[in-house]
């Protein structure tokens, strides 16, 4: 059953009361409701030139009837009209309350746009609703997490701003959580974290397994800033990939991390933690963006 509108459809009826009307054939110069198609819905108007009713109805080819399923407006205060004897005209219309216009600004409720083309200023005006920002968190303890991530999310950006710890034991690592009260996944991560030191033109790398690690070996006074980007590859099996670019404040050093995980459950949380649990965060802030 589909909603169908067509031009110049008008028939007559002598049905009385508030029920389904029997259609008696097309008015001169018009099509019959058969153009709508059997079992399809359409917007209609019924009028006897005094009373009127606009609504959504279903056309049935057997018996050529039109049901009056939903009244959108009428001369009877928006209710079904109890039509009396006599001939009424029944025609397809496009109710003002359902109209979508090509000009001006409109709020669309419960409407589906199939393959829309969005251009120009429309894109920038949508940006605030397409990308959602979390609440900035000042770091402390050995772990900082963001929970209640919606199930429809396909991309997450974890932002680090001048984050430091009170020691140099272990690396920083990003981990995923699942469930309402998140259980954080501490195995099954695959990939590599690498450090490139511009001052000495040296590089080092290490495999990751317990999380998306950041190799660092930082002095206590060093800050790390940058972002992890997590992208959902396959929503059916919860496969995620990660890429991160992080800079150190104490020297010309950049840390790169890339990898993947087969989560096998819907992601609901992301946290940044210290891999050994020995050091605590003592400065900086974190936030997430998701879309």
C-alpha positions in Angstrom: 0.0 0.0 0.0 1.4 3.3 -1.1 0.4 7.0 -0.9 -0.5 8.0 -4.4 -1.5 11.4 -5.8 -2.6 12.0 -9.4 -4.0 15.0 -11.3 -7.6 15.6 -12.1 -9.3 12.7 -10.3 -12.9 13.4 -9.4 -16.0 11.2 -9.0 -19.4 11.5 -7.5 -21.1 9.6 -4.6 -24.6 9.4 -3.1 -23.4 7.6 0.1 -24.8 9.0 3.3 -23.4 9.0 6.8 -19.8 8.8 8.0 -18.6 5.5 6.5 -16.9 4.4 3.4 -18.2 6.0 0.2 -19.1 4.2 -3.0 -17.8 5.9 -6.1 -20.1 6.3 -9.1 -17.8 7.2 -11.9 -15.6 10.0 -13.1 -17.0 13.5 -13.6 -16.8 14.9 -17.2 -13.2 15.8 -18.0 -11.7 14.0 -15.0 -10.1 10.6 -14.2 -11.6 8.0 -11.9 -10.0 6.9 -8.7 -8.7 3.8 -10.5 -5.7 6.0 -11.3 -4.7 5.8 -7.6 -4.5 2.0 -7.8 -6.2 -0.7 -5.7 -5.4 -0.7 -2.0 -3.4 2.5 -2.2 -4.0 5.6 -0.1 -4.7 9.1 -1.3 -5.7 12.5 0.0 -9.4 13.2 -0.7 -12.0 15.9 -0.4 -15.8 15.2 -0.2 -18.2 18.0 -0.5 -21.9 18.6 -1.1 -21.2 22.3 -1.7 -22.2 23.1 1.9 -20.4 20.6 4.1 -16.9 19.4 3.3 -14.3 16.9 4.6 -10.5 16.5 3.8 -8.7 13.4 4.7 -6.6 10.3 3.9 -8.5 7.4 2.5 -7.9 4.0 0.9 -9.2 3.2 -2.6 -10.6 -0.3 -3.3 -11.3 -1.3 -6.9 -13.7 -4.0 -5.9 -17.0 -2.1 -5.4 -15.1 1.1 -6.3 -15.0 2.5 -2.8 -13.0 5.0 -0.8 -12.6 4.6 2.9 -12.3 7.7 5.1 -9.5 6.5 7.3 -8.1 9.8 8.7 -9.8 13.2 8.8 -7.4 16.1 8.4 -10.0 18.8 8.4 -13.7 19.3 7.9 -16.7 21.6 8.4 -17.6 19.4 11.4 -14.7 20.7 13.5 -12.2 18.3 12.0 -14.4 15.2 12.5 -16.1 12.9 10.1 -19.0 14.7 8.3 -22.4 12.9 8.5 -23.4 13.5 4.9 -27.1 13.5 4.1 -28.9 12.3 0.9 -27.9 13.8 -2.4 -24.9 13.9 -4.8 -21.5 14.7 -3.4 -18.2 15.3 -5.3 -15.2 13.3 -4.2 -11.7 14.3 -5.6 -8.0 13.9 -4.9 -6.4 16.9 -3.2 -3.2 18.0 -1.6 -4.0 19.1 2.0 -2.2 22.2 3.2 -1.2 20.5 6.4 0.7 17.8 4.5 2.3 20.1 1.8 6.0 20.3 1.4 7.0 23.5 -0.4 10.0 24.4 -2.5 10.4 27.8 -1.0 10.6 29.1 2.6 11.6 27.3 5.7 9.6 24.2 6.9 9.9 21.7 9.7 9.4 18.2 8.4 8.0 15.7 11.0 7.9 11.9 10.3 9.0 12.4 6.6 11.4 10.2 4.7 13.7 11.8 2.1 14.8 9.3 -0.5 18.3 10.2 -2.0 18.1 13.9 -1.2 20.5 16.4 -2.7 21.8 18.7 0.0 23.9 21.7 -1.2 25.3 25.1 -0.1 24.3 26.7 3.2 22.0 23.8 4.0 25.0 21.6 4.8 26.5 24.1 7.2 23.2 24.7 8.9 22.8 21.0 9.5 26.4 20.5 10.9 25.5 21.1 14.5 22.9 18.4 14.5 24.9 15.9 12.4 28.0 16.0 14.7 27.4 15.7 18.4 29.9 16.9 21.0 30.3 15.3 24.4 31.0 17.2 27.6 34.6 18.3 28.1 36.2 16.2 30.9 39.2 17.4 33.0 41.5 14.4 33.3 42.2 12.7 36.7 42.8 9.3 38.0 44.0 6.5 35.8 41.0 6.5 33.4 38.6 9.0 31.8 35.6 7.6 29.9 32.7 8.7 27.8 29.6 6.5 28.1 26.0 6.3 26.6 27.2 6.6 23.1 24.2 6.0 20.8 24.0 2.7 18.9 23.6 4.5 15.5 27.1 6.2 15.8 29.4 5.4 12.9 32.4 7.6 13.7 33.9 8.9 17.0 36.7 11.4 17.5 38.5 11.3 20.9 40.2 14.6 21.4 43.2 15.1 23.7 44.2 18.6 24.8 47.5 19.0 26.7 47.1 15.7 28.6 49.8 14.7 31.0 50.4 12.1 33.7 52.4 12.2 37.0 55.0 9.6 35.7 56.5 7.9 32.7 55.5 4.3 33.4 53.5 2.8 30.5 51.7 4.2 27.6 48.3 5.8 27.1 45.7 3.7 25.5 42.1 4.1 24.1 39.7 1.3 24.8 36.1 0.5 23.8 33.3 -0.4 26.2 30.0 -2.3 25.6 26.8 -2.6 27.6 24.7 -0.2 29.6 27.2 -0.2 32.4 30.2 -0.5 30.2 32.5 -3.4 30.3 35.8 -2.2 28.7 37.4 -4.5 26.2 41.1 -5.1 27.1 42.1 -7.6 24.4 41.7 -8.3 20.7 43.1 -5.0 19.4 45.4 -5.2 16.4 47.8 -2.7 14.9 50.8 -0.6 15.5 51.8 2.6 17.4 54.9 4.5 16.1 57.0 7.4 17.3 58.9 9.7 14.9 61.3 12.0 16.6 62.1 14.9 14.3 65.0 16.2 16.4 67.0 13.0 16.0 65.4 11.6 12.8 64.7 8.3 14.6 61.6 6.2 14.7 60.3 3.3 16.9 57.2 1.2 16.8 55.3 -1.4 18.8 52.4 -3.7 18.3 49.1 -3.1 20.2 46.8 -5.7 21.8 45.1 -4.4 25.0 43.9 -1.1 23.4 44.8 1.5 20.8 48.1 2.5 22.4 50.2 5.7 22.2 53.9 4.9 22.6 55.3 7.8 24.5 58.1 7.5 27.2 57.2 11.0 28.2 58.8 13.2 30.8 56.4 14.3 33.6 56.3 17.8 32.1 55.3 16.7 28.6 51.8 17.2 27.2 50.1 15.2 24.5 47.6 16.7 22.2 45.8 15.4 19.1 42.9 13.0 18.3 41.9 9.4 17.8 39.4 8.7 15.0 37.4 5.5 15.3 35.3 4.4 12.3 32.7 1.6 12.1 33.5 -0.6 9.1 30.7 -3.2 9.5 27.7 -2.6 11.7 26.6 -6.2 11.4 29.7 -7.5 13.2 30.9 -4.3 14.9 34.2 -4.1 13.2 36.0 -0.8 14.0 39.2 0.8 12.8 41.3 3.5 14.5 43.8 6.1 13.4 45.5 8.6 15.7 47.9 11.4 15.3 49.3 12.9 18.6 52.0 15.5 19.2 54.3 15.9 22.2 55.0 19.3 23.7 58.5 18.7 25.0 60.2 17.9 21.6 59.5 17.6 17.9 57.8 14.2 18.2 54.7 12.8 16.6 53.0 9.6 17.6 50.9 7.6 15.0 48.6 4.8 15.9 46.5 2.7 13.5 44.6 -0.6 14.0 41.4 -2.5 14.2 39.2 -4.6 16.5 36.3 -7.0 15.9 34.2 -5.8 18.8 31.3 -8.3 18.3 29.0 -6.2 20.4 27.6 -2.7 20.1 30.0 0.0 21.2 28.6 2.2 24.1 31.7 3.8 25.6 35.2 5.0 24.9 37.9 5.7 27.5 41.5 6.8 27.7 43.6 5.1 30.3 47.2 4.4 31.3 48.3 0.9 30.3 50.0 0.0 33.6 47.6 1.8 36.0 50.6 3.1 37.9 50.5 6.7 36.7 47.5 9.1 37.0 46.4 11.9 34.8 47.4 15.2 36.3 46.6 17.8 33.6 44.6 18.5 30.5 41.2 17.7 29.1 39.4 15.2 26.8 36.2 15.3 24.7 34.5 13.3 22.0 32.6 14.1 18.8 30.4 11.4 17.3 28.3 11.2 14.2 
